[in-house]
Amino acid sequence: MKTQTAVTSLSALAQASRLNVFRLLIQAGAEGLPAGKISEVTGIAPSALSFHLKELNHAGWVSSESAGRFVIYRANTELMQDW
């Protein structure tokens, strides 16, 4: 893995809220969770959660998929296994 990629990936997880979100998504498995449920479980305000999910997505730790009115987030377990 290139140094810059590693720094970006690790930086995304080096924050308590993002690490908690990632752990929750790991527990949710392949089904993933909608943003509202993530906010409810973690206690992170929706506006702050949006920022954290964007950072995790940018680093490749999560993916998102539209499902009707909801956006479902899933942990990228392949990236996790590469570490």
N, C-alpha and C positions, 0 to 999 in steps of 0.2 A: 504494500500500500504506500502511495506517495505521502510524503511528509505533510503537505498542505491538506490532503484529504483526511489524514489522521487527526490533524489539529482541528479541522472543522467538525469532524465527527465527535471527538472528545469534548470540545467546547460546548457542543449542543447538550451533552449530558451532564456537564459540570455545573448544573444549576438545580437546586432541589425540586422546584416545581416541574421542570421538564423531566427530571429523572423519575418523579412520581407518576407523571403521565405515561411515560414509556413503560414503567413497571405495570401499571394498570392495563395498558394495551397488550402487554405480554400475557397477562392473566386472562384477558378477554379472548385470546386466540385468534383464529382465522376469521371469526365472525366480526371482530372489531367492535367499536362503540361509536355512537353518534356524539358529536361535540357537546350537546346538552347533558348527556349522561356523564361524560368525562368531567364537566364542570361541576355537576351535582356531587359526584363521588369525591372529587379532590378538593372541593371548596374553592376552586380558582374562579374568579369572576370571568364571565364570557369574553370581555375585551382583552383581559390578560391572557386567557387561554388561547385565544386566536393568535396572539404574538408567539406564545410558546410552541403551539402546533406548527406555525410557519417555520420557526427555527429548526424544529425536529424534522420537518419535511425537507427543508433545504439541505440538511446534513444527511438525508437519506434514511433516518431512523424510523420514519412513519410514512405511510402512503394514505391518500384519501380518495374517496369515491362518492359521487353523488348518488343518492338513493331517494328519489322523490324530493321531499322538502328537506331532507336531512343530508348531512355529509358524514360518512362513516370513515373513521380512522382506524388503521391497523398498524401494528408494529411490523417492521421489516426484519423478520427473523433471519433471513439470509445474510443480511449485513452483520447481525449479531453473531452468527456462526462463523463469519469470516475473521472475527477477532479472536 
